[in-house]
């Protein structure tokens, strides 16, 4: 006669189900282990499953799961998720934080005593909405990533899970997050995940060792050189697409071979709209930051400019005019010159432009060191935008705007760099970041021992 335990096991075996090649058997269920993993990362508001930042974060999270089991084979399943979304404590002004920079509740943090009497003039409601949206977008991206690529990553997501989302403003010295400021990030998402693991107890049949046939050593294939020689760049206008959030604002990738020269000197000149240029050759790399015109009489917020760009621009205009312009962006903005560097400043605020650029530069494919915020947008961008907001109702508003645009502390309009020949290295890569319009620029090249190529 069977014992009660044996009868229960029989019932369990009847209701177990097949998940691909893995059977959840009673023996495995007895070995089921669950544990918590916590991690956090910095994210822009509109993060998606295709974001490099999210993919790196997911892999980091999953690898930490696997480390806890000694990287055993089996079924990994996320059964609980708690997310916290953060925001820096600035939105149209200073905002009273919910948490200190040490992530402790504001009135318990080390920053509180110094700033408790500060007058906070910003829009906390909007700011906290951004913090919550950041967490929701990370959650949606993570769920989508695990649904689409869970098999590759070795973990599944239980669709019955009901994630908990909280959010709040984090003290970042009354500023938007700034890299290398010595402060912890405010624009973060932290996750506490409960992972359950069921080991695979199936025993693989032992195979008799087979004698491997001797393999001929592989002949190393010569590396393919880029077709275009840098010394043949004649100065014709190079053109590319407009970069988008989805492709990290890359408008063009150019690859050249170094050729037989010992040294090349290159001058890149964007025609009008600011672009940023990153160059990598062997161990040598250069970044121009965004260079180009601060504004142009030919470039206004006309009907040809997309609606998202106009919305960015409206948020940087005098306060009294914003409500009027929002009612009819297409007609009301046709006389306003484009604020190129102000738009870059807003892209940094809304999408973390610098992080997007770095995700490309530091990728395995490029292998660069990355850049800092001060190398990306003018350091006085916030100050200039505030000046624009204070313009009064005058008949000279268009001239007033142009005069303030002129105060952006930008770099030289042209970007010049020299590369010295490295043994065994041929490929020169030039990345063009073009978030404001399709990219257009000219190249002027001088190779050692050759005549200078003329630009247009």
C-alpha positions as CSV (number, residue, x, y, z in Angstrom):
1,X,0.0,0.0,0.0
2,X,1.4,3.4,-1.0
3,X,2.1,6.0,1.6
4,X,0.3,9.4,1.5
5,X,3.5,11.1,0.3
6,X,3.7,8.6,-2.6
7,X,0.1,9.3,-3.6
8,X,0.7,13.0,-3.6
9,X,3.7,12.6,-5.8
10,X,1.6,10.6,-8.3
11,X,-0.9,13.4,-8.5
12,X,1.9,15.9,-9.0
13,X,3.4,13.9,-11.8
14,X,0.0,13.9,-13.6
15,X,-0.2,17.7,-13.6
16,X,3.4,18.5,-14.5
17,X,3.8,20.1,-17.9
18,X,6.5,20.2,-20.6
19,X,8.3,23.5,-21.1
20,X,10.3,22.9,-24.3
21,X,12.8,20.2,-23.4
22,X,12.6,20.9,-19.7
23,X,10.2,18.8,-17.5
24,X,9.2,20.2,-14.2
25,X,9.3,16.9,-12.2
26,X,8.7,16.4,-8.5
27,X,12.4,15.9,-7.8
28,X,13.2,19.2,-9.5
29,X,10.4,21.1,-7.6
30,X,12.0,19.9,-4.3
31,X,15.2,21.6,-5.4
32,X,13.5,24.8,-6.4
33,X,15.3,27.9,-5.0
34,X,14.2,31.5,-5.0
35,X,16.3,34.5,-4.1
36,X,16.3,38.3,-4.5
37,X,18.7,40.3,-6.7
38,X,19.0,44.1,-6.6
39,X,20.6,46.4,-9.1
40,X,20.2,49.9,-10.6
41,X,21.2,51.8,-13.6
42,X,21.0,55.3,-15.2
43,X,18.4,55.5,-18.0
44,X,16.9,58.2,-20.3
45,X,13.1,58.7,-20.1
46,X,12.3,57.0,-23.4
47,X,14.3,53.8,-23.0
48,X,13.2,50.8,-25.1
49,X,14.0,47.1,-25.4
50,X,16.5,48.0,-28.1
51,X,18.5,50.4,-25.9
52,X,22.1,49.3,-25.3
53,X,21.8,50.6,-21.7
54,X,18.8,48.3,-21.1
55,X,20.4,45.3,-22.8
56,X,23.6,45.7,-20.7
57,X,21.4,46.1,-17.6
58,X,19.4,43.0,-18.3
59,X,22.5,40.9,-18.9
60,X,24.1,42.2,-15.7
61,X,20.9,41.4,-13.8
62,X,20.7,37.9,-15.3
63,X,24.4,37.1,-14.8
64,X,24.0,38.0,-11.1
65,X,21.1,35.5,-10.9
66,X,23.2,32.8,-12.4
67,X,26.2,33.5,-10.2
68,X,24.0,32.7,-7.2
69,X,23.4,29.2,-8.5
70,X,26.9,28.6,-9.6
71,X,25.8,28.9,-13.3
72,X,23.9,25.6,-13.1
73,X,21.8,24.5,-16.0
74,X,18.0,24.7,-15.5
75,X,15.0,27.0,-15.7
76,X,15.4,30.6,-14.4
77,X,12.1,32.5,-14.0
78,X,11.5,36.0,-12.8
79,X,8.4,35.9,-10.5
80,X,8.5,39.2,-8.8
81,X,9.7,42.7,-9.8
82,X,9.8,45.9,-7.7
83,X,11.0,49.0,-9.6
84,X,11.9,52.5,-8.4
85,X,12.2,55.4,-10.8
86,X,14.2,58.4,-9.9
87,X,14.6,61.9,-11.3
88,X,17.1,64.7,-10.6
89,X,15.6,67.6,-8.6
90,X,15.3,70.2,-11.3
91,X,12.3,70.8,-13.6
92,X,11.8,74.5,-14.5
93,X,13.5,75.3,-11.2
94,X,14.7,73.6,-8.0
95,X,12.5,70.9,-6.6
96,X,12.3,69.6,-3.1
97,X,13.6,66.1,-3.2
98,X,12.0,63.0,-1.8
99,X,15.4,61.4,-1.3
100,X,18.9,62.7,-0.5
101,X,21.8,62.0,-2.8
102,X,22.6,59.1,-0.5
103,X,19.2,57.7,-1.5
104,X,17.9,58.0,2.0
105,X,14.5,59.7,2.7
106,X,15.1,63.5,2.3
107,X,14.7,64.5,6.0
108,X,17.0,61.7,7.0
109,X,19.7,62.4,4.5
110,X,23.0,64.1,5.0
111,X,22.0,66.9,2.6
112,X,18.8,67.9,4.4
113,X,20.2,70.3,7.0
114,X,22.1,72.3,4.5
115,X,19.1,72.8,2.1
116,X,16.0,72.4,4.2
117,X,15.2,76.2,4.0
118,X,15.7,76.4,0.3
119,X,12.9,77.9,-1.8
120,X,11.9,75.3,-4.3
121,X,10.3,76.9,-7.4
122,X,10.2,73.9,-9.9
123,X,7.3,71.7,-11.0
124,X,7.5,68.7,-8.7
125,X,4.4,67.0,-10.1
126,X,5.8,67.0,-13.6
127,X,9.2,65.9,-12.4
128,X,7.8,63.0,-10.4
129,X,5.8,62.0,-13.4
130,X,9.0,61.7,-15.4
131,X,10.5,59.6,-12.7
132,X,7.6,57.2,-12.8
133,X,7.6,57.1,-16.6
134,X,11.3,56.2,-16.5
135,X,10.6,53.2,-14.3
136,X,7.5,52.2,-16.5
137,X,9.5,52.4,-19.7
138,X,12.4,50.3,-18.2
139,X,9.8,47.7,-17.1
140,X,8.1,47.6,-20.5
141,X,11.5,47.3,-22.2
142,X,12.7,44.6,-19.9
143,X,9.5,42.6,-20.3
144,X,9.6,42.9,-24.1
145,X,13.3,42.0,-24.1
146,X,12.7,38.9,-22.0
147,X,9.7,37.9,-24.1
148,X,11.7,38.2,-27.4
149,X,15.1,37.1,-26.3
150,X,14.6,35.2,-23.1
151,X,15.8,31.9,-24.6
152,X,19.1,33.5,-25.5
153,X,19.5,35.2,-22.1
154,X,18.5,32.0,-20.3
155,X,15.7,33.4,-18.2
156,X,11.9,33.7,-18.6
157,X,9.4,36.3,-17.3
158,X,6.2,35.1,-15.6
159,X,3.5,37.1,-17.4
160,X,1.3,36.7,-14.3
161,X,3.7,38.9,-12.3
162,X,2.3,42.2,-11.1
163,X,5.3,44.5,-10.8
164,X,5.2,47.2,-8.1
165,X,6.4,50.7,-9.3
166,X,7.4,53.6,-7.0
167,X,9.2,56.8,-7.9
168,X,10.5,60.0,-6.5
169,X,12.9,63.0,-6.9
170,X,16.5,62.5,-5.8
171,X,18.7,65.4,-4.7
172,X,21.3,66.3,-7.4
173,X,22.3,69.7,-6.1
174,X,19.3,71.4,-7.6
175,X,20.5,70.5,-11.1
176,X,19.8,68.0,-13.8
177,X,22.2,65.1,-13.6
178,X,25.7,66.0,-14.6
179,X,28.4,63.4,-15.3
180,X,31.6,63.5,-13.2
181,X,29.9,65.9,-10.7
182,X,30.8,63.7,-7.8
183,X,27.1,63.1,-7.1
184,X,25.1,59.9,-7.4
185,X,22.7,59.9,-10.4
186,X,19.1,61.0,-9.9
187,X,17.9,59.7,-13.3
188,X,18.0,56.0,-12.2
189,X,15.8,52.9,-12.1
190,X,16.5,50.4,-9.4
191,X,15.1,46.9,-9.5
192,X,14.5,44.2,-6.9
193,X,13.7,40.9,-8.6
194,X,12.8,37.6,-7.2
195,X,14.2,34.8,-9.4
196,X,13.3,31.2,-9.0
197,X,15.5,28.5,-10.3
198,X,14.8,24.8,-11.0
199,X,17.9,22.8,-11.8
200,X,17.9,20.5,-14.7
201,X,18.5,17.0,-13.2
202,X,18.3,15.0,-16.4
203,X,21.5,13.0,-16.8
204,X,23.0,13.1,-20.2
205,X,24.1,9.7,-21.6
206,X,27.8,9.2,-21.5
207,X,29.5,9.0,-24.8
208,X,32.7,7.1,-25.6
209,X,35.5,9.6,-26.4
210,X,36.1,9.7,-30.1
211,X,39.4,10.3,-31.6
212,X,39.3,13.7,-33.3
213,X,40.8,13.8,-36.8
214,X,43.8,16.1,-37.0
215,X,42.8,19.5,-38.2
216,X,44.9,21.5,-40.6
217,X,45.8,24.9,-39.0
218,X,43.5,27.6,-40.3
219,X,44.9,30.1,-42.6
220,X,44.3,33.6,-41.2
221,X,42.2,35.5,-43.6
222,X,43.6,38.9,-44.5
223,X,41.5,41.8,-43.0
224,X,39.3,43.5,-45.5
225,X,40.4,47.1,-46.0
226,X,37.8,49.8,-46.5
227,X,37.6,50.7,-50.2
228,X,38.0,54.5,-49.8
229,X,41.5,55.9,-49.2
230,X,41.4,58.8,-46.8
231,X,43.9,60.6,-49.0
232,X,41.4,60.5,-51.9
233,X,38.7,62.5,-50.0
234,X,38.4,65.4,-52.4
235,X,36.2,67.7,-50.4
236,X,32.9,66.8,-52.0
237,X,29.9,67.3,-49.7
238,X,29.3,64.2,-47.6
239,X,25.7,63.5,-46.7
240,X,23.9,61.2,-44.3
241,X,20.6,60.8,-42.6
242,X,19.3,62.5,-39.5
243,X,20.1,60.5,-36.4
244,X,17.2,59.3,-34.2
245,X,16.8,58.2,-30.6
246,X,16.5,54.6,-31.8
247,X,19.9,54.6,-33.5
248,X,21.6,56.7,-30.8
249,X,21.5,59.8,-33.1
250,X,24.1,58.3,-35.6
251,X,23.6,60.0,-39.0
252,X,26.5,58.5,-40.9
253,X,29.4,56.1,-40.5
254,X,32.4,56.6,-42.8
255,X,35.3,54.1,-43.1
256,X,38.5,54.9,-44.8
257,X,41.8,53.0,-45.2
258,X,45.0,54.8,-44.2
259,X,46.9,54.0,-47.3
260,X,50.7,54.3,-47.6
261,X,51.0,57.7,-45.9
262,X,52.8,58.2,-42.6
263,X,50.5,60.9,-41.4
264,X,47.2,62.4,-42.4
265,X,45.7,65.7,-41.3
266,X,41.9,66.0,-41.7
267,X,39.6,69.1,-41.5
268,X,35.9,68.5,-41.3
269,X,33.5,71.4,-41.8
270,X,29.7,71.0,-41.2
271,X,27.9,73.2,-43.7
272,X,25.3,74.8,-41.2
273,X,23.5,72.6,-38.7
274,X,25.7,71.4,-35.9
275,X,26.9,67.8,-36.0
276,X,29.4,65.9,-33.7
277,X,32.2,63.9,-35.2
278,X,34.1,61.0,-33.5
279,X,37.2,59.5,-35.1
280,X,38.9,56.2,-34.2
281,X,42.1,54.9,-35.8
282,X,43.9,52.2,-33.8
283,X,44.8,53.7,-30.4
284,X,44.1,57.3,-31.6
285,X,40.6,58.8,-31.1
286,X,39.2,62.3,-31.3
287,X,35.8,63.9,-30.6
288,X,34.7,67.3,-32.0
289,X,31.7,67.9,-29.8
290,X,28.8,69.6,-31.7
291,X,30.1,72.1,-34.2
292,X,28.3,74.3,-36.7
293,X,26.3,77.5,-36.8
294,X,24.5,78.7,-33.6
295,X,21.6,79.8,-35.9
296,X,21.0,80.6,-39.5
297,X,18.7,83.1,-41.3
298,X,17.8,80.2,-43.7
299,X,16.7,77.9,-40.9
300,X,13.5,78.8,-39.0
301,X,10.8,76.8,-37.4
302,X,8.9,76.6,-40.7
303,X,6.3,73.9,-41.6
304,X,9.2,71.7,-42.8
305,X,10.5,71.2,-39.3
306,X,9.0,68.2,-37.5
307,X,6.6,68.7,-34.6
308,X,8.8,67.2,-31.9
309,X,11.6,69.7,-32.7
310,X,9.0,72.6,-32.5
311,X,7.9,71.3,-29.1
312,X,11.5,71.3,-27.9
313,X,11.8,74.9,-29.1
314,X,8.6,76.2,-27.5
315,X,9.8,75.0,-24.1
316,X,12.8,77.4,-24.5
317,X,10.9,80.5,-25.6
318,X,9.7,83.4,-23.3
319,X,7.1,82.2,-20.9
320,X,4.5,84.6,-22.1
321,X,4.6,83.3,-25.6
322,X,4.6,79.6,-25.0
323,X,0.8,79.2,-24.5
324,X,0.1,81.2,-27.7
325,X,2.6,79.1,-29.7
326,X,1.4,75.8,-28.5
327,X,-2.0,76.4,-30.0
328,X,-0.6,76.5,-33.6
329,X,3.0,75.5,-33.9
330,X,3.1,75.4,-37.7
331,X,1.9,78.9,-38.3
332,X,3.2,80.8,-35.2
333,X,6.8,79.8,-35.4
334,X,7.7,80.5,-39.0
335,X,9.6,83.7,-38.1
336,X,11.7,82.2,-35.2
337,X,15.2,81.2,-36.0
338,X,16.1,77.7,-35.0
339,X,18.0,77.5,-31.7
340,X,20.4,74.7,-32.6
341,X,22.4,74.5,-29.4
342,X,19.2,75.0,-27.3
343,X,17.7,72.0,-29.0
344,X,20.8,69.9,-28.2
345,X,20.5,71.0,-24.6
346,X,16.9,69.8,-24.5
347,X,17.9,66.5,-26.1
348,X,20.4,66.1,-23.3
349,X,17.6,66.7,-20.7
350,X,15.0,64.5,-22.4
351,X,17.1,61.6,-23.8
352,X,20.5,61.9,-22.2
353,X,22.2,62.7,-25.5
354,X,25.7,62.1,-24.0
355,X,24.8,58.6,-22.9
356,X,23.4,57.8,-26.3
357,X,26.6,58.9,-28.0
358,X,28.7,57.0,-25.5
359,X,26.7,53.8,-26.0
360,X,28.0,53.8,-29.6
361,X,31.5,55.0,-29.0
362,X,32.2,52.5,-26.2
363,X,30.4,49.6,-27.9
364,X,32.4,46.5,-28.7
365,X,32.4,47.3,-32.3
366,X,34.1,50.8,-31.9
367,X,35.9,50.3,-28.6
368,X,36.4,54.0,-27.7
369,X,36.8,55.6,-24.3
370,X,33.6,57.7,-24.3
371,X,33.0,61.5,-23.9
372,X,31.8,63.8,-21.1
373,X,28.8,66.1,-21.0
374,X,31.1,69.2,-21.2
375,X,32.4,67.8,-24.6
376,X,28.9,67.4,-25.9
377,X,26.9,70.7,-25.4
378,X,27.9,74.2,-24.4
379,X,28.6,74.5,-20.7
380,X,26.4,77.6,-20.4
381,X,23.4,76.1,-22.1
382,X,21.1,76.2,-19.1
383,X,22.1,79.9,-18.4
384,X,21.3,80.8,-22.1
385,X,17.9,79.1,-22.0
386,X,17.0,80.9,-18.8
387,X,17.9,84.3,-20.4
388,X,15.5,83.5,-23.3
389,X,12.7,82.7,-20.9
390,X,13.0,86.2,-19.4
391,X,12.6,88.1,-22.7
392,X,9.7,90.6,-22.4
393,X,7.0,91.5,-24.8
394,X,9.0,93.7,-27.3
395,X,8.8,94.4,-31.0
396,X,12.4,93.3,-31.3
397,X,11.9,89.8,-30.0
398,X,13.4,88.1,-33.1
399,X,16.6,90.1,-32.8
400,X,16.6,89.6,-29.1
401,X,16.5,85.8,-29.6
402,X,19.4,85.9,-32.1
403,X,21.5,88.0,-29.8
404,X,21.0,85.5,-27.0
405,X,21.7,82.6,-29.3
406,X,25.1,84.2,-30.0
407,X,26.1,83.8,-26.4
408,X,26.3,79.9,-26.5
409,X,29.9,79.0,-25.7
410,X,30.5,76.7,-28.7
411,X,33.7,75.2,-30.1
412,X,35.4,76.2,-33.4
413,X,33.2,75.6,-36.4
414,X,35.8,73.4,-38.1
415,X,37.2,70.1,-36.6
416,X,40.9,69.3,-37.4
417,X,42.9,66.3,-36.3
418,X,46.0,64.4,-37.3
419,X,46.6,60.7,-37.4
420,X,50.0,59.0,-37.4
421,X,50.4,55.6,-39.1
422,X,50.2,52.6,-36.8
423,X,51.7,49.2,-37.9
424,X,49.1,46.7,-39.0
425,X,46.2,49.2,-38.7
426,X,44.4,50.4,-41.8
427,X,40.8,51.3,-40.9
428,X,39.8,54.8,-40.0
429,X,36.2,55.1,-38.6
430,X,34.3,58.4,-38.5
431,X,31.0,58.5,-36.7
432,X,28.7,61.4,-37.3
433,X,26.1,62.2,-34.7
434,X,23.3,64.3,-36.4
435,X,20.2,64.7,-34.1
436,X,19.0,68.0,-35.6
437,X,18.8,67.3,-39.3
438,X,20.4,65.2,-42.0
439,X,24.1,65.7,-41.9
440,X,26.1,67.7,-44.5
441,X,29.8,68.4,-44.3
442,X,33.0,68.7,-46.3
443,X,36.3,67.0,-45.7
444,X,39.7,68.5,-46.5
445,X,42.7,66.1,-46.3
446,X,46.4,66.5,-46.4
447,X,48.6,63.4,-46.5
448,X,52.3,63.5,-45.8
449,X,54.3,63.8,-49.0
450,X,51.2,64.5,-51.1
451,X,49.6,67.7,-52.3
452,X,46.7,69.0,-50.3
453,X,43.3,68.0,-51.6
454,X,41.0,71.0,-52.2
455,X,37.6,71.3,-50.6
456,X,34.5,72.7,-52.1
